[in-house]
Amino acid sequence: MLLAGLFAGFLFLGMVVADWIQFTRLTAGAGDYGCGVARGEDRLPLAPWTRLLERFDGNGILTLPHGVARFFHEERRILLRPHATRFRTAWPMNGSIDLVPDGDTTRLNWVKRVPWSSAVLTVSWFAVVVIGTLSFAIAYLVEGGLSTLSGILMAGGIAGLGLLVLAFGVVTVSLAYRLEDHRLRQAYQELRAALAQE
């Protein structure tokens, strides 16, 4: 049993590492990889869109002060990855930008993504906390735990602790999202300025 648990642990760790490696690569396939967390649209006064090629080097790379962008000509897509700084959260964010010619402008359809492992682990953690708290409350109620004052106080304390853990998770995820989103937006503004310059 211990051997099966160790194997499952190594397999899980290997899947998380493989997920992050695939997510951080600057390849055409990485542009569609990850869990989409936001979508949007922007426009550049740039036509034809093929003029974008002038901004990238021979490998399709454009180095930015706070990130790196890679242009894939056949897919008409730019993959944007902000640089990692001193502090990295468990929810790194990349952006993929599809280029759509639209008259005398170029439409930029962007998607923000996080690694699948980060999204799955976050949802699983919240599910465990919520289901665990609710199942305790229901089981405690069924067993007559609310029949005494001390039982009511204990149930309130356990439910309050579950809500506190849930609130802590919400705050942690929202702060991490804001930090990673800020890094990606900063890199995007630098990319946009580089693409829009004459």
N, C-alpha and C positions, 0 to 999 in steps of 0.2 A: 504493500500500500504506500509506504514511504517512497519507494522508487517511482511509482506512478505519479505521486505528487510532485517529486523533483522533476520528472520528465515534463509534466504539464507546466510547471513553473518556467523551465527553460524554453519550452515551446512558446509560451505566452510572451516571455521576454524577447525571444527571437522575432516573433511577429510584430511586436512594438518597434523594435530596432529597424526591421525591414520596412515598416510603414513610414518611419521618420526618414529613412534613407531615400525611399521613393519620393516622399513629399518634398525633400530639399534639393532634389536633382533639378538641373536646368535643361530638361529634355522636353520634347514635344508632348510625350505622354503625361508628363507631370502637370501639364496645364489643365487636365481634366481630373487629376487625382486629388482626393480630399473631400471633406464634407463642406458643401457650400453654406456659408453663414450670412451672406449679404450679396445683393445684386444691385447694379445701377447702370446709368448711362451718362456719357459725357460727349462733347463734340469738340473737334479741332478744326480751325479754319485752314485745312490743309488738303489740297487736292492736286494731282491724284495721290492716293494713299501710298503709292510706290516711292514717293519722295522721302518716306520714312526710312528707307534703306540707307540714305546718306548719313543718318545719325548713328548707325551701328557699325561695328568693325566687321572684318571678313568672316568671323564666326557668328555674327549676329548678336554680339554682346555690347551693351552700353553700360559702363560703370558710372554709378551715381554716387554723390557724397554719402548717402545713407542707404544704399542698396545696389542691386544689380538687375538689369533687365535683359532678356534675351528675346530676339525677334525670330519667329518661324514663318518664313515667306509663304510656303505652301498652305499652311493653316490660317494665314493672316492673323496671327496671334502673338501677343507679347506676354511673356511670363515675368512677373515682377516679384522679387524677393528682397525684403529689407535685410540689412546687415544685422547680425546678432550683436548686441551690446553686452555690457558687463552682466546684466540681469536678464535671463531668459525664462519665460513662463512655460508651463506645460501645454500651452495653446498657441504655438507659433502660427503666423498667418502669412499666406502668399496670395498673390492676385494674378488672375489671368484676364487678359484684355483682348477681345475680338475686335478686329478692325472691319468696319462696314462702310464702303464708299456711299456717300449720300449727297448727290449734287456737287456743290463746290466745297463741301466739308467732308470730314471723315468722322463717322460715329464710333465711339468707343463703348462697347458693352463689356462691363467688368464684373467679375465674380470674386469674392473673397472666400478663401478656403482655409480650414484647419485640418490637421491629420485625422484620419479615421479613428486611430487609436485614442486620441485625445477626446474626440466627440463621444465614442462608445463608452470610455471609462467615466466620463463626466455624467452621461445619462444613467449609467449603471449605478454610480455612487448615489445620485439623487434618488433613484428608484429604491435602493436598499434602505436609505434613511426614511423615506416616506412610507414604504411598505412595512418596514420594521416598526416604526412608531405607531402606525394604524393597527397592525396586527397585535401589538402589545396592548393598545387601548381596548380593542375588541375582546381579546382574551381575558383581560383584567375585568372588564365589565361583565362578561359571561360567567366568570367564576365568583361573582359577587363581591369584588374588591371595593365597590363604592358603598358598601353597606355601613361602613364606619367612617368617622371623621378622619382618622389616620389613613385609612384607605383612600379617601378622596384627596387628601394632601399628597400622598405618594403618587397617585395617578396624575395629579396636576404637575408634580415635580418631574416625573418621567416624560410626560407630554411636552412640558416646557423645555426640557433638555433636548428632546428631539427637534423641536422648533428652533432652538438656539443653534444646534448643529446644522440644520437646514439653512437658516439665515446666514451663518458663517460661510457655508458653501456658495450661496448666492452672491454674497459680497466678494468672495475670492474670485469666482468666475467672472463677475462683472468688471472688477478692477483689472484682471488679467486681459479681458477682452478690450477694455479701453486702452491699455498700454500697447498691446499688439496692434490694435487698429490705428493708434496714433503713429506707430512706426511705419505701418504700411501706407497711410495717407501722406506722411512726410516723403517717403520714397516716390509715391505716385505724383505728388506735386513737382518734385524734381524731374521726373520723367516727362510730365506734361510740358514743363517749361523747356526742356531740351527738344521735344518734338515740335513745339510751336515756334521755336525761334527761326528766323529767316536766314 
